[in-house]
Amino acid sequence: MVNVTDLLTDLPATAYTWLAGQQYSNNQIQEVMVMASPDVENWVLKGELILTSLYGTDWASRKAIVDELVSHQAAGMLIKLNQFLEQVPTQLVRYCEQQGLPLIQIRHITYREIIQAFSQLQQQELSVLGLLFNSRSTRVLKALCNNIATSEQIEFGQTQLGLSARTENYVLLAVEKLSQIGNLTALVKALQNVLPRANLVILEDCLALVLAGIDQLAVFKRQVVEPLANLHFVGSAPVSLVNLNLAYEQALGTRKIALARPLQAFTSYEDLGIEKLFLTAGTTALSACLVTPALNQMYDQEPELFESLLAYFRHNQNITRAADAIFIHPKTLRYRLNKIEAALGVELANGEQALELNMAVHFLDLKGHGFELN
């Protein structure tokens, strides 16, 4: 879907100036509307981008317009300068910034040109989506990822899609849902420019990329992931062509883990460590297997102890580094660990008990941040 930044990028650089709310530049635009009258409460809808000259309005009505646009979750407001309005009032700029409404000043461009630019971007998006949803390549990739491919489709994957019979194929997924990706056309073009042999497909409202070779994966990380600050990706371990469904399952699981963590530009299934084990059973079963009532009580009622234990394991049971990570003195951490051992009835020096507790703590932390597996 087209957002405010996408539309402005498509306009001449001299035609607009950001005035307020630039941090909301990813607001999705459903429609571009010209405001002919100030009674916006009667017609404005969510996601609309409003074009106006503010003709015939005073401060009270302008403030009311902003309030209504924010209330209806409008995408933003573009104000055209003319002989009646030579400069956007500073008071209005400050109020839009305060209310979080994107405010852009435009000049030397007509409303028609802006609306046409938006329509063209929409058509490009629809064209790309149509290609991703309906091409033969899409059908083959879906069949391969869902383990229902025929022998002809497997051959097509190798001869036409550039995939390998050997263990060197990867399935990558965007962490963001398709509806959260801004200018899909620009993303697709960027991928095609640097990875012409990569294969794009929509799988369960996710943008997926299927490619072959560690060299292609390296190019993807360096030339696609790094420049795209607003998108995050996960990837599978390398698999053979006939096992592409396993790679897809790995990528889906990695995506669930990634969504429960601070987002990284790229997260590989191979980097998950013990968290891979959490993808082998449902959340309920894992809770019953790993989490004791005492640990669950600590998580709910004594978060500082749980945080200390998590830091201890995350830093390889190094007390100094763990204490630094949570900004306490090592002596304080030792005291807390002794208290934890007594409360849970474990000995952290016991390798088997420490391993089991490490897994349980990591699982509880993930679960607390939204990880769920049916």
Phi, psi and omega in degrees: 000146183283134175248180185298317180299317179303314182294314181296323179298332181278351179264159174302140184299333181277356186272347185215158175218126175292133178245323184202157173069027183294338178292348178254029184292347178272006176306131181282138180258120175272324183200154174250124185235144174267127180272107180269339179219154186281359183276061187296336182298342183272350185215340185291143181236164179301135175084002180279140174258124189261129173255131183203158172252357183060022182297133176077018180247151173247184184299319182298316181288326178294318177298319179295323178298313179300315180301317180292319179296317178294317181299323181268007178058046175294155182287331181161185181223130175252124182251125181266128177281145179203192182293340179271338182220095183275343179206138177290127183302136180302324180299321179290320178300313181296321182291320177296320178297318180295322183272352179078033179254121176302127180233123183232134176267133180236150177204158177058032176207144182268160175301320182301318181295322179292316180296320178296319178299318178296317181298320179295319177297319177299316181295322177297318179299314181296322179296316179295316180298320178299319178296317183290330183272332195242353184286162177297322178302319179299315181297320180293315181297320177297319179295318179296317182288338180256010175061037178232020184286141174279170178298325178294321179291324176296318178296320178298319179299324182279316186275327186255330183260356176075018179276162189249143174289341181274175184277076180208024177258144181233144170248123179245143179233140169288134178294321179288143175294160181304321182291344181265352180278131184292254182278094182297325180300315180296321179296314181298317179297320179298318179295317182293330180291320185258340181226070183297340180264002177283153183242125180257143179202151175263121180235110178052053178064022175241141172280121182245149178231126179243122182219165183238130174106136179296332179292320177294322178297319179296319178297318180300314181296318187280318190254350178244308184293311185300316180287341184265087186292336186264002180237148181228146185229156172233159182215157181273176166282163179291140180221166174281167183300318183287348179252024182298333177297326178293321178296320179296318178296320177298316181295320178298316179295318179297324178296321178297318178295315183299323180291341179263005181237163169303127189296134174252156180301319179213131177235125180260147174305325182291344181268358188287336182066224184293344180294342174303325183296335182286351181266003185263351181212164180290160182300318181297315180295320179295319178300315181295325184280321191258323193263117177278158177303323181294319179291321178297320178294320178297318180299319183282322192249340181228068186299332180291328176289317179297317179299321180294318180293319178297316179297321180301315180285323181295335181252035172056038177060027175268111187295320182296311181293321180295318179296318178299322184294329181249015170061046173229167179282145177306326178295322178296319179295318178299319178299315181294321180295322176298320179294322179295316180301318180292319183290324184263349181069040181232166172239117182293342176282347178277114186303316182293317179293321179295320179297313180297317180292322177302313180297317182296319181293315178297319180296314180299321179296315177298314181299322179292341179256019171104359180292131179210137180222120181279000000 
